[in-house]
Amino acid sequence: MLFGSPDLLTSLIVIITVILGFGTIFLLCGLIYIYWGNYRETKSSYAVGLLLFASALLLQNILLTGTYFINVLSHWYEGIVMFALIVFEFIALLILFKISWE
């Protein structure tokens, strides 16, 4: 084995991906809260667009994180793409949350 036991590595990838999935869900809930407050103050169409965008992304992340609970991966490399995507999405949303909070 090149990277160790595939069962352990597969489980680790799934666990980390699910944790980051929950992290993105919480970040998106925070962004929706911020954008809702901005909309209440300004009534701008830009704030509505941000609310719709964050809501669509929230729905996507809920569905994807949920599928990771029921999806059984056979090999560690099957989860690498989703793992990489969720890492980049989490970092991007963390930056957006920090900027939006200020």
N, C-alpha and C positions, 0 to 999 in steps of 0.2 A: 504494500500500500504506500502510495506516495505521500498522502496527507493524513494518514492515520485511519482509524476506523470510520467507514462511511456512515454507519448508524449514529455514532456520536457527533460527527461533523454535520450530518443532515439535521439532527435534532437541534444542534446549536444554531445553525443557520435559520431554522424555522422559529426558534424561540426569540432570537435577536430581531428577526423580521417582524414578528408579531409585536414585540415590545416597541420597536420603532413605528409600527403601524398605529398602535395606541397613542404614541407620542405625537404623530402627525394629526390624529383625530383631535387630541386635546389642543394642539396649536391652531387647528382650523376652527374649533369652537371659540377659542380666544379671539381669533381674527374676526369671526362673525360677530362676536360681542362688540369689538371695537368698531367695525364697520356699521353695525346697527346704531351705535351711539353717534357716529358721524352722520348717518342718514337722518336721525332724529333732529340733529342740530341744523343741518344744511339743506335737507330735502333735495340733494343733487342727484342727477342721473348717474354720475360717476360712482357715488356711494351705492346705488342700486346695482350697478354693474359689478362692483366688488363683492357685494352680498351674494349675488347670483353665482359668480365665479367661485367664491369660497364654499358656497353650499353645494355646488356640483362636485367640487373636489372632495368635500367631506363625504358625500354619498359614495363616490368612487372608492375612497379609502376605507369606509365601513364595509363595503362589499368585498374589496380585496383582502382586508384583514380577516374578515369572516371566512373567506374561502381557504385561507391558510389554516384555519382551525379544522376544517373538514377534509382538506386535501392531504393525502399521504404521499410524501415524496419517497421514491425508491432509492435515489442516489443524491449525494450532496450537490452535484453540479446542476441538478434540476432547479435548485432554489437560488442559484447565484445571480441570475438576471433580476429576479424580484428583489433580492437583497440589495443589489447595487442601486436599483431604482428607488427603493424606499430610503436608502441612506442619502442619496442626492436630494430627494424630495424633502426629507426631514431637515437637511441643512438649509435648503432654499427657503422653506417655510419658517425656520428659526430666524433667518436673516430678515424676512418680510415681517415677522411678528415684532422683532426688535425695532425695526424702522417704523412700523405702524403704531407701536406703543408710545413712541416719543412725541 
